[in-house]
Amino acid sequence: METVFIFSQDQFNLIRTKLEKIEKHLGFSNDPLPEWISAKEAMLILGVGETTLWKYRQKGLLKASKIDKKLYFKRSDLNDLIASNHSI
């Protein structure tokens, strides 16, 4: 069974801040995650399918760059979309 938690924007920001402090304390900030990620990784991070990812792009909620026929997304753009708690 899956558990779902619903947070207010303030609660989410507080949790994110605390997690960033923990990451920094554990040294994760010295090994940054790649800024550009594939569409497949973006779908996993956002928990959406290909159609929803396409709709995010179509509505201007998410930008992508195409390199050799593959789409790549900036991790910071994904984080901003998650933080905005936007849904289609």
N, C-alpha and C positions, 0 to 999 in steps of 0.2 A: 504494500500500500504506500502511496506517495503522500508526503505531507507538504502542504502549501502554506506559506507564511505571507501575510499581507502587511506591508510596512508603509507608514506615511513617508513623504519625501524627507522630512527631518530625521526620522528614524533611520532611513536608508543612508543618508549622508553621514550620520553618526557612526553607523556600522562600517561604512566604507573608510572613514577616517581612522577608526580603530584598527581595521585590517591593514591599512597602509602603514600604521605605526608598528604593528606586529611584523609585517614583511621587512620593514627597515631594520628592526631589532634582530631579526633572524638572518639578515644579510641578503635578502632577495633583491633589494634595490641595486646591488652591485652587479646583478646578472639580469639586465632588463629583457623583457619580452620583445620579440620582433614587432616593429611598428606596423608593417604591412603583412596582412594575412590573407589566405585564400578564401574563396567563397564558401568552400566546404567547412573550413574552420569558423568562418563568420556564422554560418547556420548553426553550428554546434554551440558557439558562445551565446547566440541569441535564443537558441531553442526553437528555431523556426525552420520551415522547409524552403525549398527553392522558390516557390511561388510567392511566399510572403517576403522573402529577401528581394525579389524582383519588384514587388509592390512598394517596398520601402524606397527603392531606387527611383521608381516611377513617380512617386509622390514627393521626391526631393528630401526625404528624411535621412537618406544615406547615400553618400557619394562613393564611387568606385573608380579605379583606374584599370584599364585593360592592357595587359602585357602578353604578347604572343597568344592572343585569343583567350586568355584567362583573366578573370576579374580578381582584383585585390582590393582590400578595404583597409583603411587606417584603424588600428586598434582604438585610438582615441575617439574616433567617430562612433565606433560601436559602443564604447563606454558612455558617450554622451547620449546615445539613443536609449541605452538601458536606464541611465539616470533620469531621463525625461519620462520614463514609464509609458512611452507612446505605444498605442496599438492601432491597428488598421480598422 
